[in-house]
Amino acid sequence: MTAGTDAYILRNCRVITMDEERPRAEAIAVSAGEILAVGSLAEVRAAAADAPEHDLGGASVLPGFIDAHTHVEMIALSRHFWIDVRDLTAPAAIVARLVERSAGLSAEDWVIGQGTFGQNLPSKEQLDAAFPDRPAAVRWTMHKYVVNQAALDASGIDAGTAVGPGVRIQRDAEGRLNGVLEEAWDLLAIPAYSRDRLAPAIRESLRELFLKNGVTTVHEIGCTADGLRAMQELANEREIPRLGVLLTAKPGHQPLVETSQRVMQVLGGQLGDDRYWVQGIKIFMDGGRDGAFRTDDLSGPADGWGLLTRLYPTLVDELVTAVRAGMQVCTHAIGDLAQEIAVSAVERVHQVFPDLDHRLRIEHFFNESFGTVNLERLVAAGGLAVPNPGFVFAEPDDPARRQPSGAAKYALRTLERIQGRIPGNSDTAGAQPFTTNPWFTMRCMLQLQNKNGVEVNPAETVDVETALRAFTVDAAYATKQETRKGRIAPGLLADLAIIDRDPFAIDPEKFDQVATLATVVGGDVLHGSFAVGTPTPIPAQ
């Protein structure tokens, strides 16, 4: 690779390459959207003679961050179409805000509130009183919500409604619908948001929550066909991060595809380009926290068990079909029984294809654990555990209230020791939008504290190097892209995050205060600028 007319040099900076061969450097040359050279200023100038130079004033440069799992469309909906009630603690205050803000909605729009984990939300009766003739819903998360009678009526849901696997319509002690639904968002007859309305909301969310925080690649769990088309159009304009899309398989939350051999063959091979592509398939084995398929629930009635979507033989067939077509699969499994099925299925794939580098992922694995046996099985079978350290923020203060009872929570140090990597991700659909900032989630990894500062599992915190690897090297590996991104090295994509301080020289509690001065995707500055103020020379190493 030689320097082109679009080449430039970044100098007077602290380059943290995340590359073992050359961990630190003082300058970078970029050309044709890739890294041309990394090293001393003299070396870089020799590789890109006469290229214009940008003095970064002592800023730090890292590989652009990679989010291995998130829900962009739902984030955009919660920011632009729904009513944020996450800051309110009293149900009456939530209802009051919904009533006030609903005045600005069109007559066709439902009243939808975005809450958060463990929040005390209004009951169906409270929503009925406030909105007797208008559909209303309030979401704890994408997995669980409470709706009013008008929403049930509009959706044709009543006491006789039969649902498929993985869905629950809750009832009160008398058998009447109490308005609480699990994994049932697709059953609600919410009017679709047009692509024209979705596109600007998605663009704003990708730029303000991701690009602004140094994220250059986002892996989206697809929500709707219109949303995905809007993302593809935005990607073609090259003003948002790179987008890898995961399509959810039936049955499960917001299904978009079937895992038939024909469909997998069509999708195989990561269709698309380096700005927008089909990354793989998402499979929901069970529900969210309350719908997780756990051993502890089996002693009670079956209608209270976790929401299992498929059995072991079905999952094995789906995984085998997908890997034969070259598709990566990410299986959502929270409960210990769901995880046992998922681990066993990955082991079976490894038996069928012992030499295949499939990297089948289990999402949420090792957020909770009872020892390391299952993790060791998964790693030995070539699979990957992808936990969510940002979830620690929502853990209860009282350890006795944490699910499941007695489990080790977020054993990150143990995971890094056995698996060797912790793939970075935000996994938010609006309940915790701040996790889209990798610096926030890295702070969680360094501290393992909840929102009240209560330590959850302090012996399992990790160091700064491990936290940085999570959103660079580890996330690149988890998405099979380590040969193109995740490090700053010649020949890799010029995806960079330029920040205002040295991450190795700040306290963990200030990690989420790191400011991104510029975000570079393929050599182009999509956030901020190289003009970072008065240059401050980097001390000689």
C-alpha positions in Angstrom: 0.0 0.0 0.0 1.4 3.4 -1.0 0.3 6.9 0.0 -2.5 8.3 -2.2 -3.5 11.9 -2.8 -5.9 11.6 0.2 -3.2 10.6 2.6 -2.6 12.5 5.9 -0.5 12.1 9.0 -1.6 12.4 12.6 1.3 13.5 14.9 2.0 14.7 18.4 -0.4 12.1 19.8 -0.3 9.2 22.2 -1.2 6.2 19.9 -2.5 3.2 21.9 -2.6 0.7 19.1 -4.0 -2.4 21.0 -1.6 -4.3 18.7 0.8 -6.6 20.5 3.6 -6.1 18.0 3.7 -2.4 18.6 1.6 -1.3 21.5 2.5 2.4 21.5 3.4 4.9 18.8 3.7 8.6 18.2 2.2 9.1 14.7 -0.1 7.5 12.2 -0.3 7.8 8.4 -3.7 7.2 6.8 -4.3 6.6 3.1 -7.3 5.3 1.0 -9.3 4.6 4.2 -6.7 2.4 5.7 -3.7 2.7 8.1 -0.6 3.2 6.0 2.0 3.4 8.7 2.3 3.5 12.5 5.4 4.4 14.5 7.8 7.2 15.1 7.1 10.5 13.3 10.2 9.9 11.1 8.9 6.4 10.1 5.5 7.7 9.3 6.8 10.6 7.3 9.0 8.3 5.3 5.9 6.2 4.4 3.7 9.2 3.5 6.1 11.8 2.1 4.5 15.2 1.6 1.2 14.2 3.1 -0.5 17.0 5.1 0.0 16.7 8.9 -2.5 17.3 11.7 -1.1 18.1 15.2 -3.3 16.5 17.7 -2.0 18.5 20.6 -1.1 15.5 22.8 -4.4 13.7 22.5 -4.7 10.0 22.7 -5.6 7.8 19.7 -7.3 4.4 20.0 -8.8 2.0 17.5 -12.4 2.9 16.8 -14.7 1.2 19.3 -16.9 -1.8 18.3 -20.3 -2.5 19.8 -20.9 -6.2 19.4 -24.6 -6.1 20.4 -27.2 -3.4 20.6 -30.7 -2.3 19.4 -30.3 1.0 17.5 -33.9 1.2 16.1 -35.5 0.7 19.5 -33.1 3.3 21.0 -34.2 5.7 18.3 -37.8 5.0 19.0 -37.4 5.6 22.7 -35.5 8.9 22.0 -37.8 10.3 19.3 -41.2 8.7 19.5 -41.7 7.4 23.0 -41.9 9.3 26.3 -38.9 9.0 28.6 -40.0 8.2 32.2 -36.8 6.5 33.4 -36.1 9.3 35.9 -39.4 9.0 37.8 -40.0 6.8 40.8 -43.7 7.2 41.5 -46.3 5.6 39.2 -48.5 8.7 39.5 -45.7 10.9 38.3 -45.2 8.6 35.4 -48.9 8.8 34.4 -48.8 12.6 34.8 -45.9 12.9 32.4 -47.5 10.5 29.9 -50.7 12.6 29.9 -48.8 15.8 29.5 -46.5 14.6 26.7 -49.3 12.8 24.9 -50.8 16.1 23.9 -48.0 16.5 21.4 -48.6 13.1 19.7 -50.7 12.6 16.6 -54.1 10.9 17.0 -52.8 7.7 15.5 -49.8 7.4 17.8 -49.9 5.2 20.8 -48.8 6.7 24.1 -45.6 4.7 24.9 -43.4 5.4 27.9 -39.8 4.1 28.2 -38.9 3.0 31.7 -36.0 1.0 33.0 -35.0 -2.1 34.9 -36.8 -2.6 38.2 -38.8 0.6 38.0 -42.2 0.9 39.8 -44.4 1.5 36.7 -48.1 2.3 36.6 -50.6 -0.6 36.7 -53.1 -1.4 34.0 -55.8 0.2 36.1 -53.8 3.5 36.4 -53.2 3.5 32.6 -56.9 2.7 32.0 -58.0 5.7 34.2 -55.6 8.1 32.4 -56.2 6.8 28.9 -59.7 5.1 28.7 -59.9 5.4 24.9 -56.3 5.5 23.8 -53.8 2.7 23.6 -51.0 3.2 26.1 -48.0 1.1 27.1 -45.0 1.6 29.4 -41.8 -0.5 29.0 -39.5 -1.7 31.6 -37.3 -3.2 28.9 -37.8 -4.6 25.4 -38.8 -7.8 27.2 -41.5 -6.7 29.6 -44.2 -4.0 29.6 -47.5 -3.0 31.0 -50.4 -1.9 28.7 -53.9 -0.6 29.2 -57.2 -2.1 28.1 -57.4 0.0 25.0 -54.0 -1.4 23.9 -55.3 -4.9 24.5 -58.5 -4.3 22.6 -56.7 -2.7 19.6 -54.4 -5.7 19.4 -57.2 -8.3 19.8 -55.7 -9.7 23.0 -58.2 -11.1 25.5 -58.4 -13.9 28.0 -58.7 -16.5 25.3 -55.7 -15.4 23.2 -53.3 -18.2 22.6 -49.6 -17.3 22.2 -46.7 -19.1 20.7 -43.5 -20.3 22.4 -41.5 -17.7 24.3 -44.4 -15.3 25.0 -46.4 -14.7 28.2 -49.6 -12.7 28.8 -49.8 -12.3 32.6 -53.0 -12.7 34.7 -54.0 -11.7 38.2 -55.1 -14.0 40.9 -58.7 -14.2 39.5 -57.4 -15.1 36.0 -58.0 -11.7 34.5 -55.4 -10.0 32.2 -53.4 -7.6 34.3 -51.8 -5.8 31.4 -48.3 -7.1 31.9 -46.8 -8.8 28.8 -43.5 -10.5 28.3 -41.8 -10.9 25.0 -45.0 -9.9 23.3 -44.2 -6.5 21.7 -44.9 -8.0 18.3 -48.5 -8.8 19.4 -49.3 -5.2 19.9 -51.0 -3.4 17.0 -48.8 -0.3 17.2 -48.9 1.6 14.0 -45.7 1.2 12.1 -43.3 4.1 11.9 -42.5 5.0 8.3 -39.0 4.9 6.9 -39.1 8.6 6.4 -39.8 9.1 10.1 -37.4 6.4 11.2 -34.3 7.6 9.2 -33.7 10.9 10.9 -34.3 9.4 14.3 -31.8 6.5 13.6 -29.3 8.9 12.2 -29.4 11.2 15.2 -29.1 8.2 17.6 -26.1 6.7 15.8 -24.3 10.0 15.6 -25.1 11.3 19.1 -24.8 8.1 21.1 -22.2 6.1 19.1 -20.1 8.3 16.9 -19.8 11.0 19.6 -18.3 8.4 21.9 -15.8 6.9 19.5 -17.8 4.0 18.2 -17.0 3.2 14.6 -18.8 -0.1 14.2 -22.2 -1.0 15.6 -23.8 -4.5 15.5 -27.6 -4.0 15.3 -30.2 -6.6 16.3 -32.7 -6.0 13.5 -36.1 -4.7 14.6 -38.2 -4.0 11.5 -37.6 -4.2 7.7 -38.2 -0.5 7.3 -35.7 0.3 10.1 -33.1 -1.8 8.4 -33.7 -0.2 5.0 -33.3 3.2 6.6 -30.0 2.1 8.1 -28.8 0.8 4.8 -29.6 4.1 3.1 -27.9 6.0 5.9 -24.8 3.8 5.6 -24.6 4.6 1.9 -24.3 8.3 2.8 -21.3 7.4 5.0 -22.2 9.6 7.9 -22.8 7.0 10.5 -20.8 4.1 12.0 -20.3 0.9 10.1 -23.4 -1.4 10.6 -23.4 -5.1 11.0 -26.9 -6.5 11.2 -28.1 -9.6 13.1 -31.5 -10.9 12.0 -33.7 -12.5 14.6 -35.0 -16.0 13.9 -38.5 -17.3 14.5 -39.8 -18.0 17.0 -38.6 -15.2 19.2 -38.7 -11.5 19.9 -39.2 -9.5 16.7 -38.5 -12.3 14.2 -37.3 -11.4 10.8 -36.2 -14.7 9.2 -36.6 -18.4 9.4 -33.6 -20.6 9.9 -34.3 -22.9 7.0 -31.5 -24.2 4.8 -32.7 -22.0 1.9 -32.7 -18.8 3.9 -29.4 -19.5 5.5 -27.8 -20.2 2.1 -29.1 -16.9 0.7 -27.8 -14.9 3.7 -24.5 -16.8 4.1 -21.2 -15.0 3.6 -22.0 -11.7 5.3 -23.9 -10.0 2.5 -23.2 -6.3 1.9 -20.1 -4.2 2.1 -17.9 -2.8 4.9 -20.4 -0.1 5.7 -23.5 -2.3 6.0 -23.7 -6.1 6.0 -25.6 -9.1 7.3 -23.4 -10.2 10.3 -25.5 -13.2 11.3 -28.5 -14.6 13.0 -29.9 -13.9 16.5 -31.8 -16.7 18.3 -33.8 -16.1 21.5 -33.7 -19.3 23.7 -35.5 -17.6 26.6 -36.8 -14.2 27.7 -35.4 -11.4 29.7 -34.5 -11.4 33.4 -38.1 -12.4 34.4 -38.5 -14.7 31.5 -35.2 -16.5 31.9 -35.5 -20.3 31.8 -34.0 -21.3 35.3 -33.8 -24.4 37.4 -35.3 -22.5 40.4 -38.6 -22.0 38.6 -39.3 -25.7 37.8 -40.7 -26.4 41.3 -43.7 -24.1 40.6 -46.5 -24.2 38.0 -45.4 -24.3 34.4 -47.1 -21.0 33.6 -44.4 -19.3 35.8 -41.4 -21.0 34.1 -39.0 -19.1 32.0 -40.0 -18.5 28.4 -38.3 -21.2 26.4 -38.7 -20.8 22.6 -37.2 -24.1 21.4 -35.7 -27.4 22.6 -32.2 -28.7 22.2 -32.7 -30.7 19.0 -34.2 -27.7 17.2 -31.4 -25.4 18.3 -28.8 -27.9 17.1 -30.5 -28.2 13.7 -30.6 -24.3 13.4 -26.9 -23.9 14.4 -25.7 -26.7 12.0 -27.8 -25.2 9.2 -26.4 -21.7 9.8 -22.7 -22.7 10.1 -22.9 -24.8 7.0 -24.0 -21.6 5.2 -21.2 -19.6 6.8 -23.4 -17.7 9.2 -22.5 -16.6 12.7 -25.2 -17.2 15.3 -25.7 -15.3 18.5 -28.0 -17.2 20.9 -29.7 -15.2 23.7 -29.7 -17.4 26.8 -30.0 -16.0 30.3 -31.3 -18.7 32.6 -29.1 -21.6 33.6 -31.3 -24.2 31.7 -31.4 -22.1 28.6 -27.6 -21.8 28.8 -27.2 -25.5 29.2 -29.2 -26.1 26.1 -27.1 -23.5 24.2 -23.8 -24.8 25.4 -24.7 -28.4 24.6 -25.8 -27.3 21.1 -22.5 -25.6 20.5 -20.7 -28.7 21.6 -22.7 -30.7 19.1 -21.8 -28.3 16.3 -18.1 -28.7 17.3 -18.5 -32.5 17.1 -20.0 -32.2 13.6 -17.4 -29.7 12.4 -14.4 -30.2 14.7 -12.1 -28.0 12.6 -14.5 -25.1 11.9 -13.8 -21.7 13.4 -17.6 -21.0 13.9 -17.4 -18.7 17.0 -21.0 -19.4 17.9 -21.9 -16.8 20.6 -24.1 -17.1 23.7 -25.3 -13.6 24.6 -25.6 -12.8 28.3 -23.5 -15.9 29.2 -21.6 -15.3 32.5 -23.6 -12.3 33.6 -24.4 -14.9 36.3 -22.5 -18.1 37.1 -22.3 -21.1 39.4 -18.7 -22.1 38.7 -16.8 -22.3 35.5 -17.6 -25.8 34.1 -20.1 -24.6 31.5 -17.8 -21.7 30.4 -14.9 -24.2 30.0 -17.2 -26.4 27.9 -18.2 -23.5 25.7 -14.7 -22.3 25.1 -13.5 -25.9 24.4 -16.2 -26.2 21.7 -15.1 -23.0 20.0 -17.9 -20.8 21.3 -17.9 -17.4 22.9 -19.5 -16.0 26.0 -20.8 -12.4 25.5 -21.9 -10.9 28.8 -23.1 -7.4 29.5 -21.1 -5.6 32.1 -23.2 -2.4 31.8 -26.1 -4.4 33.3 -24.4 -4.2 36.7 -25.7 -0.6 37.0 -29.2 -1.9 37.5 -28.5 -4.6 40.1 -30.3 -4.2 43.4 -28.4 -3.0 46.4 -29.5 -6.1 48.4 -27.6 -9.2 47.2 -30.6 -11.4 48.2 -32.7 -9.7 45.5 -30.2 -10.4 42.7 -31.2 -13.1 40.2 -30.6 -15.9 40.5 -30.0 -16.4 44.2 -26.4 -17.3 45.1 -25.0 -16.8 41.6 -21.7 -15.0 41.1 -22.4 -11.8 39.1 -20.3 -10.5 36.3 -17.2 -12.6 37.0 -15.2 -10.7 34.4 -11.7 -11.5 35.7 -12.6 -15.2 35.6 -14.1 -14.9 32.2 -11.0 -13.2 30.8 -8.7 -15.9 32.4 -10.7 -18.8 30.8 -11.9 -17.3 27.6 -9.2 -14.7 27.0 -11.6 -12.0 25.9 -14.7 -10.0 27.0 -16.5 -8.8 23.8 -17.7 -5.2 24.4 -21.3 -4.3 23.9 -24.1 -1.9 25.1 -27.1 -4.2 24.6 -29.7 -1.5 25.2 -33.1 -0.9 23.6 -33.8 2.3 25.5 -33.7 1.2 29.2 -30.1 2.2 29.7 -29.0 4.3 26.7 -25.9 5.5 28.5 -24.3 2.1 27.9 -23.8 3.1 24.3 -20.9 5.1 25.6 -18.1 2.5 25.8 -16.4 4.6 28.5 -19.4 4.1 30.7 -19.4 0.3 30.3 -15.6 0.2 30.8 -16.1 2.1 34.1 -18.6 -0.7 35.0 -15.9 -3.2 34.2 -13.3 -1.4 36.3 -15.6 -0.9 39.4 -18.5 -3.4 39.2 -20.8 -1.1 41.1 -24.5 -0.4 40.7 -26.1 3.0 40.3 -25.9 3.6 44.0 -22.2 2.8 44.2 -22.8 -0.6 45.9 -20.1 -3.1 44.9 -21.6 -6.2 43.3 -18.6 -8.5 42.8 -15.4 -6.4 43.4 -13.0 -9.3 43.3 -13.9 -9.7 39.6 -13.1 -6.2 38.3 -10.6 -6.0 35.5 -7.8 -3.6 34.6 -7.7 -0.7 32.0 -6.0 -2.8 29.4 -8.6 -5.5 29.6 -11.5 -3.0 29.4 -10.0 -1.3 26.3 -9.5 -4.6 24.6 -13.2 -5.4 25.2 -14.3 -2.7 22.8 -11.5 -3.1 20.3 -9.6 -6.4 19.9 -12.2 -8.6 21.7 -15.2 -7.1 19.9 -13.5 -7.4 16.6 -12.7 -11.1 17.3 -16.3 -11.8 18.5 -17.6 -10.5 15.2 -15.0 -12.2 13.0 -13.4 -8.9 11.9 -10.1 -9.0 13.7 -8.2 -8.9 10.4 -9.7 -5.5 9.4 -10.4 -3.6 12.7 -9.8 -3.5 16.4 -6.1 -2.5 16.2 -4.1 0.3 14.7 -1.7 -1.4 12.4 -0.8 -1.1 8.7 -3.4 -2.5 6.3 -6.3 -2.3 8.8 -9.2 0.1 8.4 -8.5 3.7 9.5 -11.2 3.6 12.2 -10.0 5.7 15.1 -11.2 7.3 18.3 -9.3 10.4 19.4 -9.8 11.3 23.0 -8.8 14.1 25.4 -6.7 12.1 27.9 -4.6 9.1 28.6 -7.0 6.3 29.8 -4.1 4.7 31.8 -3.7 7.9 33.8 -7.3 8.5 35.1 -9.3 7.2 38.0 -12.0 4.6 37.2 -14.8 6.8 38.4 -13.9 9.4 35.8 -13.9 7.0 32.9 -17.3 8.0 31.6 -16.0 11.6 31.5 -13.6 10.9 28.7 -14.4 13.2 25.8 -14.0 12.1 22.2 -12.4 14.8 20.2 -12.8 13.1 16.8 -14.2 9.9 15.5 -12.7 8.6 12.2 -14.3 6.0 10.0 -12.4 4.9 6.9 -10.1 7.9 7.2 -13.1 10.4 7.3 -13.8 12.5 10.3 -17.5 11.9 11.1 -17.5 13.5 14.6 -15.4 16.4 15.9 -12.2 17.5 14.2 -8.4 17.2 14.2 -8.3 20.8 15.5 -8.1 20.0 19.2 -6.8 23.3 20.5 -3.3 24.5 21.5 -0.8 21.7 20.8 0.8 20.1 23.9 3.9 18.1 23.0 4.0 14.5 24.1 6.9 13.9 26.5 9.7 11.7 25.0 9.2 8.0 25.9 
